[in-house]
Amino acid sequence: MTTGAPDETAAYDVAIVGFGPSGAVAAGLLGACGIRTFVCDRAQDVYDKPRAIALDHEITRLFQNMGVSEQIKPYLEPFTDSVFYGVDGQVIKRMSTVAEPFPLAHTPSVVFTQPPVERILRAHAASFSSVTIALGLQLLNLSQDETGVTLELKGDKGQPSTVCARYLIGCDGASSTVRTLAGIALEDLGFDEPWLVVDVLVNDPGLSKLPVTSVQYCHPERPATMVIGPGRHRRWEISINLGEDPEQLATPEGTWKLLAPWISPADGELWRQASYRFHALVAEDWRKGNVFIAGDAAHQQPPFLGQGMCQGLRDVSNLCWKLAAVLKGAAPDSLLDSYTPERKGHVTALTTRIKAIGKIIGERDVNKARARDANLLEECGGVVKPVPRQDVQPPLQAGLLSARLHPRRGTIFPQPWLLTASGERRRMDDAIGTGWRVVLAPHASQEMHQAASASNGIAAQLVQLGSPELTEADGLLEKWFSENNAVAAIVRPDHYVYGVCQTTSELTEQLNELDALLETAQN
């Protein structure tokens, strides 16, 4: 690991600009594959205050696959239910989590403390000899041709340097220099509101005044959110009314006035307060030649479901296994064209759903808000039942997916707990590994088993439910196969389902289709 000027004589496979969570995870994923990776950031250290506060089980599964989950675990806590209160103080909606057994073998929604988690992710990236890290560097310009990308950089003391790489990933935030220099425009998805975000470390007297669940205050006069973070950490997101000065509200004096309905300065210590304009933006294209963007550089969404950091880590998880496959000659460069439709489509669909949640919370017209409350209560028959947060996650709709449609195509394949011969419980990915997999139901025929084994184009691991290496503890996968009338699933390295098969001929057809997509690299 370096903390100054990069090695200008090195030939890197991938350069990453931005060493926040998305950049750090990207560097770690590529480093684990032995990809020669350069990553830089203007800052010398992680930001010492929390920005993201929530993660989901897809991300904690990613941490598991990276081998850092035990290090990160002390900084995670389960996300409480989120209770929505209407105009007259009545409960109008409740968001919760799916029931056990959890579909990915992790708590489906968690809150976390960002600075120590981010340091762990950086240290993980730095542990690989193929990863070079240079801090205190600013990107000034970039150029590219058919061989790759050249970065012009400046150190924090003004010293210039140049880095060349075959591919570049811009993980450099909402005001991304990479995005600007690559000429990638943003599309406005129609959300623009001023809010104040406040993080408080609350003491015991203060905690006794606060709700025991997270809350969405759907009040027209001042919509607000309170999130229960780890330990004593509580976050408020408070809308800013017309005519109010965002800068003044972000001062300690202004912030404590807005917190007065809940706590006073005697009840805790301000950790961070900042005014923001919440946006819904998505990049028009996420690839321009050999340049890719990810994280906030590619999209921004309102925070109402805590998906901002999750989205960025999904981006790099999607992109990095494809980059590794291309760089190792296991797939053609055209595989990378699937990145934009997969991630842009997913982000756009999820942001649309987040905006709908935001509309419930942020309705400013009292009469419309009362109608909203009445409609929500009518829809549930007057009994508000918890709705799993996971229900809002859309599937992938385009990209590297089978041409044969199925409701589970493009969704995340479950991860059950498995039982070893000695009775030990292990998560499936730890027991059988990752990469391409063909997973068969217990009743799959020998003919289907042979068909799965016959295709070596993707070097897929073949596993059959009920075999010694895939004996379930809770019946999660068996239920998945039964409910989906499926006998086989082709699962990608990022755990998304490429295709679902009910017959041997369907399995053969989909494996041949997949081999054809990748054959350019193999011939």
TAWODA-V492135 format. One record per residue. PSI is psi in radians with two decimals (none if undefined). NEAR is the number of other C-alpha atoms within 10 Angstrom. D_LAST is the distance of its C-alpha to the last C-alpha in Angstrom with 1 decimal. Layout:
[[PSI/NEAR/D_LAST] [PSI/NEAR/D_LAST]]
This chain:
[[2.37/17/36.9] [2.74/14/38.6] [0.33/14/41.2] [-2.26/16/41.7] [2.52/21/39.7] [2.92/22/35.9] [1.86/16/34.3] [-0.22/11/33.6] [-0.17/9/31.7] [2.58/13/29.1] [1.83/14/25.6] [2.58/23/25.0] [-0.76/21/21.9] [2.32/28/24.2] [2.48/27/27.8] [2.20/27/30.1] [2.06/26/33.4] [2.08/28/35.8] [0.61/30/36.5] [-2.83/24/38.2] [-0.80/25/37.0] [-0.79/30/33.7] [-0.67/30/32.9] [-0.74/28/33.9] [-0.74/26/31.9] [-0.79/31/28.8] [-0.69/33/29.4] [-0.72/26/29.9] [-0.76/24/26.8] [-0.69/26/24.6] [-0.68/23/26.7] [-0.41/18/26.2] [0.03/16/22.5] [0.31/15/23.2] [2.27/23/22.2] [1.92/21/24.4] [2.35/26/26.7] [2.31/27/29.9] [2.38/28/32.4] [2.83/30/35.7] [2.61/24/38.7] [-0.60/18/42.1] [2.62/16/44.0] [-0.32/15/44.7] [2.97/15/45.0] [2.67/17/44.4] [2.29/14/46.9] [0.15/12/49.7] [2.72/14/50.5] [2.42/16/48.7] [-1.11/16/46.9] [2.65/18/44.6] [-0.26/24/46.5] [2.55/24/44.5] [2.88/24/41.2] [3.13/22/39.8] [-0.36/19/38.2] [-0.63/22/34.6] [-0.69/20/35.3] [-0.49/24/37.2] [-0.67/21/34.3] [-0.78/19/32.0] [-0.68/18/34.6] [-0.84/18/34.6] [-0.53/16/30.8] [-0.28/15/31.3] [0.35/13/34.1] [0.08/16/36.9] [-0.64/17/38.7] [-0.60/10/41.6] [-0.63/14/42.3] [-0.45/20/42.3] [-0.73/13/44.3] [-0.29/13/47.7] [0.18/17/47.2] [2.59/23/46.4] [2.66/18/48.9] [2.46/18/48.6] [2.23/24/49.0] [2.95/19/52.3] [2.69/21/52.7] [2.08/24/53.2] [2.26/22/56.4] [2.19/22/57.1] [2.33/19/60.7] [-2.92/23/62.1] [-0.77/20/64.9] [0.35/11/67.7] [0.09/11/66.1] [2.66/11/64.8] [2.20/20/61.4] [-0.27/24/59.2] [2.65/21/55.7] [2.21/19/54.2] [2.34/21/50.6] [-2.49/18/49.8] [2.84/20/46.9] [2.74/17/45.4] [2.77/10/47.1] [2.68/12/46.1] [2.31/15/43.9] [2.37/18/42.0] [-0.43/21/38.6] [0.26/22/36.6] [0.39/21/39.0] [2.70/21/40.4] [2.18/23/43.4] [-0.58/25/42.1] [2.30/25/43.9] [2.73/22/45.2] [2.74/22/47.0] [2.89/24/46.4] [1.99/22/47.7] [-0.84/21/45.1] [-0.86/18/46.1] [-0.58/19/45.8] [-0.71/21/42.6] [-0.64/22/41.1] [-0.66/18/42.1] [-0.74/18/40.4] [-0.66/25/37.1] [-0.78/22/37.6] [-0.64/14/38.4] [-0.81/20/35.4] [-0.71/28/33.1] [-0.26/20/35.1] [-0.18/14/34.6] [2.28/21/31.1] [-0.37/14/30.9] [-0.04/21/27.8] [2.21/25/29.9] [2.23/24/32.4] [2.21/22/35.2] [2.01/23/37.6] [2.81/22/40.5] [0.49/18/43.1] [2.40/28/40.6] [2.35/21/40.6] [2.19/22/37.9] [-0.69/13/39.4] [2.82/16/36.6] [2.63/19/32.9] [2.74/14/30.8] [2.68/19/27.1] [-2.90/10/24.7] [-0.28/8/21.0] [-0.32/11/20.8] [-2.72/18/22.8] [2.44/22/26.3] [2.23/19/29.6] [2.32/20/32.5] [2.11/16/36.1] [2.79/22/38.2] [2.28/19/41.9] [2.97/19/43.4] [-0.15/16/46.5] [0.24/8/48.7] [-0.03/10/47.1] [2.29/11/44.9] [2.72/15/41.8] [2.84/17/38.3] [2.41/17/34.8] [2.38/20/31.5] [2.42/25/28.0] [2.73/22/24.9] [-0.71/19/21.5] [2.69/22/22.8] [2.37/30/26.3] [2.14/27/27.9] [1.90/27/31.5] [0.66/33/33.5] [0.58/27/36.7] [-3.12/24/38.9] [-0.57/14/40.5] [0.63/11/41.5] [2.12/20/38.0] [-0.66/21/37.9] [-0.82/27/34.1] [-0.77/28/34.4] [-0.84/13/37.1] [-0.52/13/35.5] [-0.15/21/32.2] [0.59/11/34.4] [2.19/19/33.7] [2.81/14/36.6] [2.48/18/38.0] [2.40/13/39.1] [2.10/15/42.4] [0.17/16/42.5] [0.91/10/46.3] [2.21/17/47.8] [1.76/15/49.9] [2.50/14/52.7] [2.30/17/54.5] [2.71/22/54.8] [2.25/22/56.1] [2.22/21/54.1] [2.26/23/56.3] [2.26/22/55.6] [2.40/20/58.6] [1.85/19/59.2] [2.42/23/62.0] [3.12/14/64.8] [-0.84/10/66.4] [-0.68/12/69.1] [-0.74/17/66.4] [-0.58/18/64.1] [-0.29/12/67.1] [-0.23/11/67.4] [2.74/15/63.8] [2.75/13/62.0] [-0.01/13/60.2] [2.85/14/57.2] [2.65/23/55.2] [2.47/21/56.9] [1.97/26/56.1] [1.74/22/59.4] [1.03/27/59.1] [2.13/23/62.3] [-0.58/19/62.7] [-0.43/15/64.9] [1.40/16/62.3] [2.48/21/59.0] [2.79/21/57.8] [2.44/21/55.5] [2.18/23/56.3] [2.31/25/53.6] [1.91/24/54.4] [-3.03/24/52.3] [2.50/19/52.2] [-2.16/13/55.6] [0.10/14/58.1] [2.18/23/55.6] [2.41/22/56.3] [2.39/21/54.7] [2.41/22/56.3] [2.01/22/54.7] [2.20/21/57.7] [2.58/23/57.6] [2.20/22/59.5] [2.79/15/62.1] [2.29/7/62.8] [-0.20/6/64.9] [2.62/10/64.1] [1.93/12/62.9] [-0.65/19/59.6] [-0.70/12/60.3] [-0.66/12/63.7] [-0.44/20/62.4] [0.01/21/59.9] [2.76/13/62.9] [-0.74/13/64.3] [-0.84/11/67.4] [-0.68/15/65.5] [-0.79/19/63.1] [-0.53/18/65.9] [-0.71/13/67.7] [-0.49/20/64.7] [-0.12/14/64.4] [-0.58/10/68.1] [-0.30/8/67.7] [-0.97/14/65.9] [2.92/20/66.8] [3.02/15/68.9] [-0.40/16/68.4] [-0.21/10/70.2] [-0.05/18/67.4] [-3.10/19/64.5] [2.23/14/62.8] [2.24/17/60.6] [-0.75/16/57.2] [2.45/17/55.6] [2.32/21/56.6] [2.45/16/54.7] [2.45/21/54.9] [2.77/18/51.7] [2.02/15/50.8] [2.22/17/48.5] [2.85/19/45.8] [1.70/23/43.1] [2.57/24/40.4] [2.44/23/36.7] [2.52/22/34.4] [-0.72/15/33.3] [2.51/19/29.7] [-0.01/26/28.3] [2.30/22/25.6] [1.68/15/26.3] [-2.06/15/23.4] [0.22/21/22.7] [2.29/23/26.0] [2.68/26/26.5] [2.67/31/29.9] [2.85/28/31.0] [-2.57/27/34.3] [-0.34/23/37.5] [-0.47/28/35.8] [-0.34/33/34.0] [2.64/28/36.8] [2.41/25/40.4] [2.72/26/42.2] [2.71/22/45.7] [0.26/21/46.2] [-0.30/18/47.8] [0.15/20/45.3] [0.73/20/44.3] [0.03/22/40.6] [-0.96/23/40.1] [-0.62/22/38.6] [-0.76/20/36.8] [-0.74/25/35.0] [-0.69/28/34.0] [-0.54/23/32.6] [-0.69/21/30.7] [-0.96/26/29.1] [-0.51/28/27.8] [-0.73/20/26.9] [-0.78/22/24.7] [-0.68/27/23.2] [-0.60/24/22.8] [-0.53/20/20.5] [-0.73/24/18.1] [-0.77/23/18.5] [-0.72/21/18.0] [-0.75/18/14.7] [-0.81/18/13.4] [-0.46/18/15.1] [0.08/14/13.6] [0.26/15/10.0] [-0.05/19/10.1] [2.68/23/10.3] [2.80/20/10.2] [-0.48/17/13.6] [-0.35/14/14.6] [-0.58/18/15.3] [-0.30/22/18.3] [-0.28/18/19.7] [-0.24/17/20.8] [-0.88/24/23.2] [-0.94/22/25.9] [-0.62/17/26.3] [-0.92/21/26.3] [-0.71/26/28.7] [-0.73/21/30.8] [-0.76/19/31.3] [-0.82/21/32.4] [-0.74/27/34.6] [-0.77/19/36.2] [-0.76/17/37.0] [-0.68/20/38.4] [-0.65/28/40.4] [-0.71/18/41.9] [-0.63/17/43.1] [-0.69/20/44.3] [-0.65/22/46.3] [-0.69/13/47.9] [-0.75/14/49.0] [-0.59/19/50.3] [-0.63/15/52.3] [-0.79/22/54.0] [-0.71/24/55.0] [0.23/22/55.9] [2.18/20/58.0] [-0.33/17/61.0] [2.14/12/63.1] [-0.77/13/65.5] [-0.75/12/65.9] [-0.61/12/62.2] [-0.69/22/61.7] [-0.66/17/64.3] [-0.70/13/62.6] [-0.83/19/59.3] [-0.77/22/61.0] [-0.71/14/62.7] [-0.78/14/59.4] [-0.71/19/57.5] [-0.59/17/60.4] [-0.70/13/60.7] [-0.56/10/57.0] [0.21/12/57.5] [0.44/10/60.9] [-0.07/13/62.6] [1.89/13/60.9] [2.04/17/58.2] [2.56/13/55.5] [2.38/15/52.7] [2.14/16/49.4] [2.33/16/46.4] [-0.54/18/44.8] [-0.32/15/41.4] [-0.30/10/42.1] [-0.15/14/41.4] [2.11/15/37.7] [2.77/16/35.6] [2.89/19/32.2] [2.43/24/29.0] [-0.33/17/29.0] [2.82/18/25.9] [-2.46/18/22.4] [1.35/22/19.9] [2.67/22/22.0] [2.58/20/21.9] [-0.33/14/23.2] [2.05/13/25.8] [2.53/12/28.8] [2.49/13/30.8] [-0.46/10/33.5] [-0.08/19/31.6] [2.28/23/28.3] [0.04/26/27.9] [3.00/18/30.7] [2.27/20/30.8] [2.40/22/30.4] [2.78/17/33.6] [1.80/19/34.1] [2.89/26/36.8] [2.33/28/38.9] [2.71/25/38.2] [2.20/20/40.6] [3.02/16/39.9] [-0.50/10/41.6] [0.03/6/44.4] [0.08/9/44.9] [2.48/10/43.5] [2.23/16/42.0] [2.50/17/38.6] [2.55/20/36.4] [-0.79/21/33.3] [-0.60/19/30.8] [-0.58/14/32.8] [-0.71/15/32.8] [-0.08/16/29.2] [-3.09/13/27.3] [-2.55/17/25.0] [-3.03/16/21.3] [2.39/18/19.8] [2.51/23/22.4] [2.02/24/23.3] [2.21/25/27.0] [2.54/25/29.1] [2.83/20/32.8] [-0.58/17/35.2] [0.16/11/35.7] [2.41/18/32.1] [2.87/14/31.9] [-0.58/10/30.3] [-0.73/12/28.3] [-0.64/20/26.9] [-0.76/19/26.3] [-0.67/12/24.3] [-0.70/17/22.2] [-0.65/24/21.5] [-0.38/14/20.6] [-0.39/11/18.2] [2.05/15/15.6] [0.08/12/13.7] [-0.66/17/11.0] [0.06/17/13.5] [0.77/13/15.2] [2.46/21/18.4] [2.35/18/21.7] [2.13/15/23.8] [2.52/19/27.5] [2.23/19/30.4] [2.29/20/33.5] [-0.20/14/36.5] [2.90/12/34.6] [-0.61/13/36.0] [-0.13/16/33.4] [1.09/21/34.0] [2.03/21/37.7] [2.65/22/39.1] [-0.54/18/42.4] [0.05/15/43.2] [0.31/14/41.4] [-0.86/20/39.4] [-0.67/23/36.1] [-0.71/17/38.0] [-0.70/11/39.8] [-0.83/16/36.7] [-0.73/20/35.2] [-0.84/11/38.6] [-0.48/9/39.3] [0.17/14/36.0] [0.82/12/36.1] [2.63/19/32.7] [-0.42/22/31.2] [2.60/28/27.9] [2.32/22/26.5] [2.07/28/22.9] [2.29/25/23.6] [2.91/24/21.7] [-0.42/17/22.0] [0.24/21/24.9] [0.04/23/26.6] [2.53/21/26.4] [2.02/25/25.9] [-0.79/29/22.8] [2.74/28/24.4] [2.38/28/27.3] [2.46/21/27.5] [-0.29/16/30.6] [2.88/16/29.3] [-0.71/20/26.6] [-0.65/13/25.3] [-0.71/17/25.0] [-0.82/23/23.1] [-0.77/18/20.6] [-0.79/17/20.4] [-0.63/21/19.8] [-0.70/25/17.2] [-0.69/14/15.2] [-0.76/15/15.8] [-0.74/21/14.7] [-0.69/17/11.4] [-0.60/12/10.9] [-0.48/16/12.0] [-0.02/21/9.5] [-0.41/15/6.3] [-0.64/14/5.7] [-0.34/16/5.8] [-0.27/12/3.8] [none/6/0.0]]
